[in-house]
Amino acid sequence: MQVNETQTDGLKRQFEIVIAAQDIESRVNERLNDLAKKVKLPGFRPGKVPVSLMKQRYGASVMGEVLEETVNDSTNQALNDRGLRPALKPKVEIVAFDQGKDLQYKVDVEVLPEVQPMDFAALELERLTLAPADADVEAALARIAESNKKSQEPATARPAAKGDLVTIDFAGTVDGNALPGLQGEGFRLELGAGQFIPGFEDQLVGASVDEEREVKVTFPADYPAEDVKGKDAIFKVTVKKLEEQVERTLDDDFAKEMGLESLEQLRTRVREQLAGEYDNVARANLKRRVLDALAAQHSFTVPVGMVDMEFDAIWQQIEKDKAAGQLDPEDKDKSDDELKSEYRAIAERRVRLGLLLSEVGRQQNIDVSQDELNQAVMAEVRRFPGQEQKVLEYFRNNPSAVAGIRAPLFEQKVIDWIVGQSKVTDRAVTLEEFNKIAEDAPKAAV
């Protein structure tokens, strides 16, 4: 094998590689001889098929396999001999090859940069800590009581008011036409909850059981159904039942309905749950602070191809958000050129941090164990009650999906290791202070 490095431009390399014809021929013959021992052809005993016949029948396909294998092996050897690690799959261009002649091909590849992690003992971090205040716990209890209201028919007949539950039959038309999806029977609707089109629920306030009302509304301009968005509609609505919601009293009886022994035990459970949620939020904030600090301390060149791939993924999401009207408020008034410049910088930062964390993990022998990976997969499976087997099969049949779970686990383990080497100062904050800090933080770039 002859290797000539023809271009060096930053992380980009180009090689011209020549493989001798006799080497290729030797590989082809070796493969054909192995194949001849296994193939069965009429008139020949196993292992006795002439090589000439094997070449005639299988020569072309074997040659293709040998060329692909030879190119891969020789490319890897050329990179390994020079201590280079490809960032992405090398691009190969065959320059010349004919039967019985040398193989000449060109390889273009971007290699990974040399990454020198900082001395993490010099890294100073502030870790925000927050614990649920009594007011947070009481607010959470109030939300639980609100979501577990009981309903009952009023003691005496009365018109519907906001907050009541009404069971209705309805049939709607647009331009006089009854369209699919505009009819329903026995639908339970909370007046004032905003479940239906704006204005619909307001027009049922004051209605009585068995009363029929004509409700006129206009579908929003951004309504998902194309055939009705922005159009006026008329609904014939009959109130079949009216129920009033009864406020729940936070007491031991309520706690027992929740499966606990007392209100105090419920309060303790709520505090523990909030503490876990706050810990997760604080952990995410610390991760952001670590990555910001690392980004400020490392400025090595990153492969353009990796940045292109990361940016393309980001930009696809931006275009989806724009189409759905869900673009970040900070981005709504920016031109595409401004957005592309901003998000390409974010893509470059992500690639640089990813390479840095990968190198730290490699140097420190940090890895995700199979047990850790299994636990994470099962945690994801449990997020889909009733579909556990289907989701589990998906992960079994899609290695890339498992890799998508492994990557954040590895990243978090590396960050935890870095935090363990750093100088960390804890600062207790309230939830309000924490939310203010989060609001003032720049756009997430991790």
Long-range contacts (C-beta under 8 A, 24 or more apart in sequence): 1-74, 1-77, 1-78, 3-74, 3-78, 3-81, 5-82, 6-106, 10-301, 11-87, 11-110, 11-111, 11-112, 11-113, 11-301, 11-302, 11-303, 11-304, 12-108, 12-109, 12-110, 12-304, 13-84, 13-107, 13-108, 13-109, 13-110, 13-111, 14-106, 14-107, 14-108, 14-109, 15-75, 15-78, 15-106, 15-107, 15-109, 16-95, 16-104, 16-105, 16-106, 16-107, 17-74, 17-75, 17-78, 17-104, 17-105, 17-106, 17-107, 18-102, 18-103, 18-104, 19-70, 19-74, 19-102, 19-103, 20-102, 21-100, 21-101, 21-102, 21-103, 23-70, 24-63, 24-66, 24-67, 24-70, 24-103, 25-100, 27-66, 27-69, 27-70, 28-59, 28-62, 28-63, 28-66, 31-62, 31-65, 31-66, 32-58, 32-59, 32-62, 35-62, 67-97, 67-103, 70-103, 71-103, 71-105, 75-107, 75-109, 78-107, 79-109, 79-111, 84-109, 84-111, 84-112, 85-111, 85-112, 86-110, 86-111, 86-112, 87-111, 87-112, 87-303, 87-305, 87-306, 88-303, 88-305, 88-306, 88-309, 110-303, 110-304, 110-305, 110-306, 111-303, 112-303, 112-355, 113-300, 113-301, 113-302, 113-303, 113-355, 114-300, 115-298, 115-300, 115-355, 115-356, 115-359, 116-300, 117-298, 117-356, 117-359, 117-360, 117-363, 118-294, 118-297, 118-298, 120-418, 120-421, 120-422, 121-421, 121-422, 121-423, 122-423, 123-290, 123-293, 123-297, 123-418, 123-421, 123-422, 123-423, 124-422, 124-423, 124-425, 125-286, 125-289, 125-290, 125-293, 125-419, 125-422, 125-423, 125-424, 125-425, 126-289, 126-424, 126-425, 126-426, 126-427, 127-282, 127-286, 127-289, 127-419, 127-424, 127-425, 127-426, 127-427, 128-282, 128-285, 128-286, 128-426, 128-427, 128-428, 128-429, 128-434, 128-437, 129-282, 129-426, 129-427, 129-428, 129-429, 130-278, 130-281, 130-282, 130-428, 130-429, 130-430, 130-431, 130-434, 131-275, 131-278, 131-428, 132-271, 132-274, 132-275, 132-278, 132-431, 133-430, 133-431, 136-274, 136-431, 137-267, 137-270, 137-271, 137-274, 140-270, 140-273, 140-274, 141-250, 141-266, 141-267, 141-270, 142-250, 144-258, 144-270, 145-247, 145-248, 145-249, 145-250, 145-254, 146-248, 148-248, 148-254, 148-257, 148-258, 149-245, 149-246, 149-247, 149-248, 150-245, 150-246, 150-248, 151-243, 151-244, 151-245, 151-246, 152-243, 152-244, 152-246, 153-241, 153-242, 153-243, 153-244, 154-242, 154-243, 154-244, 157-208, 157-209, 158-208, 158-242, 159-205, 159-206, 159-207, 159-208, 160-191, 160-204, 160-205, 160-206, 160-207, 160-208, 160-239, 160-242, 161-191, 161-205, 161-206, 162-191, 162-192, 162-205, 163-190, 163-191, 163-192, 163-244, 163-245, 164-190, 164-191, 164-242, 164-243, 164-244, 164-245, 165-189, 165-190, 165-191, 165-242, 165-243, 165-244, 165-245, 166-191, 166-204, 166-207, 166-239, 166-240, 166-241, 166-242, 166-243, 167-239, 167-240, 167-241, 167-242, 167-243, 168-204, 168-237, 168-238, 168-239, 168-240, 169-237, 169-238, 169-240, 170-215, 170-235, 170-236, 170-237, 170-238, 171-235, 171-236, 172-233, 172-234, 172-235, 172-236, 173-233, 173-234, 173-235, 174-219, 174-227, 174-228, 174-231, 174-232, 174-233, 175-231, 179-227, 179-228, 181-225, 182-228, 182-233, 182-235, 186-240, 190-245, 197-223, 197-233, 200-235, 204-237, 204-239, 207-237, 207-239, 208-239, 208-242, 209-239, 209-240, 209-241, 209-242, 210-238, 210-239, 210-240, 211-238, 211-239, 212-236, 212-237, 212-238, 212-239, 213-237, 213-238, 213-239, 222-325, 278-431, 281-434, 282-434, 285-434, 285-437, 285-438, 286-419, 287-412, 287-415, 287-446, 288-441, 288-444, 288-446, 290-415, 290-418, 290-419, 290-422, 291-353, 291-415, 291-446, 294-353, 294-356, 294-418, 295-349, 295-352, 295-353, 295-445, 298-352, 298-356, 299-352, 300-352, 300-355, 302-348, 302-351, 302-352, 302-355, 303-351, 306-351, 307-344, 307-347, 307-348, 307-351, 310-347, 310-348, 310-350, 310-351, 311-340, 311-343, 311-344, 311-347, 314-343, 314-346, 314-347, 315-340, 315-343, 318-343, 328-443, 330-443, 345-445, 346-443, 346-445, 349-445, 349-446, 350-445, 350-446, 353-446, 354-411, 357-410, 357-411, 357-414, 357-415, 360-414, 360-417, 360-418, 361-410, 361-413, 361-414, 364-414, 364-417, 366-410, 366-413, 366-414, 366-417, 367-410, 368-406, 368-409, 368-410, 368-413, 372-409, 373-402, 373-405, 373-406, 373-409, 376-405, 376-406, 376-409, 377-402, 377-405, 380-405
